[in-house]
């Protein structure tokens, strides 16, 4: 907002709003494996959680208001009674908004292995890590300082220009970066060894 009244300073720019929260990562699914036989070199299973999305960038700070024009000079019939007044100082720019929080990482999935075979510990290569939290958003840019107000009107011939322009406003501060999102929790691995009869009951007779 520009300065109100002669020689008044400009208003300070508004502070930027925070950036948006990053999207959360998807969690890994749950998986149940019934296996009568485990043949071959093994199987890789990836149930890792998805990483969170980055936080949004903070809003830029508003620009400072312009300084108002100084008071008008006043003269008599013989001399200058009052020279032109100083222009108002420009307003300080607004601070940039903080970056948004990164999205949380997804949790790792769960896996259950049911088999009569005694090899699941080395047969299955399972990845159940939680997803990494998203990176925090960048802070908003600082608002520019307001323009200085011009000196007041002169009153020739006695009241001449006096170089009384106001001071330019200072730039605001850069917004702070947002924090990273939390990491997802790792998934869980369960295994149980079944008897041949239990496997038959679950999967049916071998044809």
ROLUMLO-869538 format. One record per residue: residue in three letters; z, y, x of N, C-alpha, C in turn. Coordinates in steps of 0.001 Angstrom, whole numbers, plus 500000, padded with zeros to 6 digits. Layout:
// residues N
ALAZYXZYXZYX ...
END
This chain:
// residues 207
UNK500000498814500848500000500000500000500000501243500889 UNK499137502177500585499090503422501348500345504253501095 UNK500643505134502078501824505976501939501743506885500728 UNK502858507072500068502914507929498882503541509273499265 UNK502857510305498991503371511624499344502888512047500715 UNK502861513328500944502334513879502182503139513395503382 UNK502431512879504387503062512418505615503852511130505510 UNK503746510434504389504515509202504214503852508038504959 UNK504687507129505454504170505948506151503588504945505164 UNK502624504157505648502052503104504812503034501964504619 UNK502869501243503538503746500108503255503433498906504129 UNK504415498038504284504229496816505070503374495823504298 UNK502514495093505032501677494083504395502507492909503897 UNK502002492207502911502744491083502342502714489881503298 UNK503756489080503211503823487852504011502978486771503366 UNK502237486017504197501390484952503677502197483788503119 UNK501616483089502167502267481920501574502111480705502498 UNK502988479730502304502934478500503099501672477695502774 UNK501196476954503780500058476068503560500438474890502684 UNK499447474217502145499685473077501256500183471857502038 UNK500927471013501350501395469752501915500205468817502119 UNK500185468122503269499106467171503535499160465974502586 UNK498010465341502381497962464170501504498729463001502116 UNK499482462255501326500197461092501868499232459949502168 UNK499551459194503228498751458018503550499032456869502597 UNK498036456031502377498203454858501513498985453773502252 UNK499860453090501543500605451976502128499756450719502159 UNK500046449856503134499334448586503207499697447675502039 UNK498816446750501660499092445860500531500053444734500917 UNK500509444019499917501296442798500122500354441599500072 UNK500591440637500932499691439481501041500516438207501129 UNK500140437199500334500775435878500374499712434869500771 UNK500007434051501783499059433044502278499670431657502087 UNK498957430801501335499273429382501228498253428644502091 UNK498710427911503062497772427212503949498233425777504161 UNK497347424815503845497661423403504083497441423048505554 UNK496392423619506142496108423378507549495729424690508218 UNK496067424802509481495708425966510288494832425481511429 UNK493563425820511326492582425302512280491901426482512968 UNK491666426348514250490953427394514975491885428178515888 UNK491335429269516401492069430050517400493050431041516792 UNK492981431244515512493920432165514879493220433195513996 UNK494024434010513359493515434975512393494238436305512571 UNK493487437396512626494066438741512710494140439349511317 UNK495278439900510985495488440507509676496048441913509886 UNK495331442888509397495711444290509583496182444866508251 UNK497484445091508163498077445675506953498797446976507290 UNK498308447666508299498950448919508702498798449998507633 UNK499819450859507563499752451982506639498767453038507134 UNK498240453776506216497292454844506547498048456089507035 UNK497444456797507963498053458030508451498031459114507384 UNK499030459982507428499086461100506488498067462174506836 UNK497675462953505867496717464040506080497376465263506710 UNK496590466093507379497156467302507992497597468304506936 UNK498620469069507283499077470129506391498057471256506322 UNK498098472003505253497175473124505071497553474322505937 UNK496572475120506257496788476333507044497509477373506192 UNK498460478064506833499182479114506121498267480274505749 UNK498654480978504711497871482139504266498036483282505268 UNK496976484029505464497037485183506359497932486267505775 UNK498629486964506651499436488089506209498568489251505756 UNK499084490050504858498342491214504367498336492348505385 UNK497320493175505322497242494337506201498234495410505768 UNK498748496139506758499648497241506447498905498374505749 UNK499625499153504945499012500285504239498725501446505188 UNK497758502235504820497411503416505623498445504517505438 UNK498675505258506525499568506404506435498945507522505598 UNK499804508291504945499313509394504107498981510620504969 UNK498170511458504416497801512705505099499012513628505189 UNK499077514376506305500198515286506509500151516482505571 UNK501239517274505608501314518454504750500329519539505215 UNK499903520333504275498929521392504570499601522542505327 UNK498834523123506234499332524278506988499471525491506061 UNK500308526429506500500522527659505723500521528857506676 UNK499811529911506295499743531103507145499998532367506312 UNK500390533371507044500547534691506422499315535524506779 UNK499377536775506450498243537651506774498139537927508268 UNK499202537595509021499202537951510443499321536751511383 UNK499937535638510902500114534494511806500244533197511002 UNK500415532109511771500588530775511158502071530535510906 UNK502435530383509664503831530151509314504223528681509541 UNK503292527796509244503574526357509421502258525651509712 UNK502220524947510819501000524226511188500790522994510323 UNK499650522322510465499395521105509683500433520041510005 UNK500874519359508981501918518351509167501381517062509775 UNK502302516299510337501940515018510930501499514022509844 UNK500469513275510190500055512200509287501071511076509298 UNK501115510353508234502056509230508150501634508066509038 UNK502600507327509506502316506148510330501730505024509477 UNK500853504245510086500323503080509380501400502032509190 UNK501313501297508117502309500256507838502120499036508731 UNK503202498316508967503150497091509758502437495987508987 UNK501606495229509698500920494111509058501884493016508647 UNK501518492262507630502372491179507142502329489963508048 UNK503411489224508038503496487983508822502645486894508161 UNK501955486120509004501188484994508471502104483933507887 UNK501622483250506875502425482203506246502553480984507137 UNK503647480244507025503813479025507834502839477942507407 UNK502454477126508374501569476009508056502251474992507162 UNK501467474256506404502021473239505509502517472018506263 UNK503429471303505661503967470064506251502891468983506201 UNK502783468227507295501839467115507303502215466057506281 UNK501234465364505764501502464318504784502224463129505395 UNK503084462459504639503791461287505166502841460118505378 UNK503112459342506413502315458147506649502646457051505656 UNK501667456221505359501901455095504455502710453988505126 UNK503436453217504337504212452098504859503300450914505173 UNK503700450136506181502962448912506460503135447904505341 UNK502158447031505161502221446025504105503135444860504471 UNK503413444025503489504233442827503676503354441590503617 UNK503728440563504394502970439313504376503939438135504319 UNK503598437161503498504381435926503372503453434762503676 UNK503852433899504616503055432728504993503828431474504584 UNK503194430639503776503784429384503316502862428250503756 UNK503370427368504619502532426304505162503407425179505700 UNK502923423920505693503656422826506346503391422798507844 UNK502415423538508291502045423552509700503048424394510490 UNK503373423957511696504375424661512500503764425652513475 UNK502598426210513146501926427120514059501839428578513614 UNK502405428993512516502123430359512057502559431455513015 UNK503574431169513846504063432219514741502991432647515737 UNK502169431710516210501127432073517170499727432087516549 UNK499597431583515347498273431523514726497878432863514114 UNK498817433518513448498535434795512784498903435961513703 UNK497947436822513906498198438076514631498230439189513587 UNK499429439634513309499655440518512163500030441919512641 UNK499413442934512016499687444338512340500251445012511088 UNK501523445384511185502234445898510007502845447281510263 UNK502330447995511242502913449305511564502743450292510413 UNK503723451186510298503586452282509343502609453332509862 UNK501988454064508976501048455115509369501767456308509978 UNK501087456983510875501662458185511477501649459334510478 UNK502708460151510565502737461343509715501651462327510116 UNK501136463036509156500071464001509423500554465186510239 UNK499639465773510956499967466949511759500237468146510850 UNK501211468963511267501507470168510503500353471159510552 UNK500225471946509523499144472932509458499380474120510377 UNK498314474789510722498405475990511553498968477153510737 UNK499673478029511425500205479215510758499095480201510415 UNK499333480999509407498362482014509005498264483135510034 UNK497147483818510016496936484928510936497794486128510537 UNK498127486912511538498921488124511294498063489197510628 UNK498670489953509744497979491082509136497820492229510122 UNK496759492976509987496524494135510850497412495300510433 UNK497767496117511409498532497320511100497680498329510345 UNK498327499131509536497606500147508760497074501277509642 UNK496070501976509124495496503101509866496430504316509785 UNK496429505108510850497296506295510830496777507340509848 UNK497699508064509273497297509141508383496808510355509175 UNK495822511081508673495341512287509368496344513430509228 UNK496267514361510155497145515520510037496758516338508807 UNK497651517196508380497400517998507185496256518986507357 UNK495862519564506243494788520546506247495178521775507090 UNK494220522259507841494442523481508614494266524709507715 UNK494667525861508242494529527129507494493962528184508454 UNK492650528175508623492039529151509543492303530583509041 UNK492357531551509932492075531386511368493307531128512204 UNK494523531243511628495720531154512460496221529717512649 UNK496164528932511610496675527546511694495533526596512027 UNK495449526259513281494349525434513783494783523958513871 UNK493818523058514107494185521645514290495194521494515419 UNK496179520610515235497259520447516220497361519023516758 UNK496399518159516417496452516780516923497647516007516431 UNK497934516121515150499135515496514593498815514282513705 UNK497853513531514149497554512279513444498743511337513581 UNK498998510523512560500114509583512616499874508434513590 UNK500896507623513770500792506458514649500172505279513886 UNK499310504509514576498773503316513900499861502280513672 UNK499720501515512628500708500481512335500605499302513287 UNK501707498616513464501726497437514324501216496217513557 UNK500595495318514309500141494065513699501349493209513333 UNK501201492381512322502276491467511941502396490313512924 UNK503220489348512573503428488182513424502608487002512908 UNK502188486198513875501448484987513533502376484014512810 UNK501856483354511802502667482372511079503018481168511946 UNK504146480558511665504593479397512437503845478140511997 UNK503554477260512958502900476006512563503851475143511735 UNK503289474364510838504106473498510002504555472246510741 UNK505629471617510300506107470384510935505237469190510558 UNK505257468192511421504517466965511131505193466191510006 UNK504405465407509295504963464553508249505706463364508854 UNK506514462718508057507287461563508549506360460353508687 UNK506706459511509649505965458264509840506343457254508757 UNK505378456401508422505657455351507453506511454235508043 UNK507169453493507185508004452370507611507127451156507921 UNK507507450351508926506729449139509207506891448115508091 UNK505866447281507935505938446217506937506794445045507414 UNK506888444014506573507743442865506873506927441579506881 UNK507343440679507757506669439389507901507659438277507560 UNK507261437428506610508107436294506227507291435013506405 UNK507969433942506806507286432652506867508242431561506392 UNK507681430594505735508473429461505251507643428200505424 UNK508276427130505917507584425858506117507844424958504918 UNK506775424562504292506860423748503088506622422282503429 UNK507137421441502585506826420017502721505432419767502166 UNK504848418645502516503522418302501987503538418266500468 UNK504605417737499892504670417660498438504723419049497801 UNK505425419989498436505476421354497913504097422017497958 UNK503376421766499010502020422319499097501134421726498014 UNK501270420402497782500482419757496727500834420346495369 UNK502109420566495138502531421125493864501949422515493650 UNK501812423282494751501304424659494622499780424673494554 UNK499136423920495468497669424004495590496936422869494890 UNK497645421823494505496988420690493868496633419614494860 UNK496256418432494381495886417300495217494619417609496004 UNK494583417125497241493351417216498027492302416285497412 UNK491131416803497241490043415973496680489332415260497796 
END
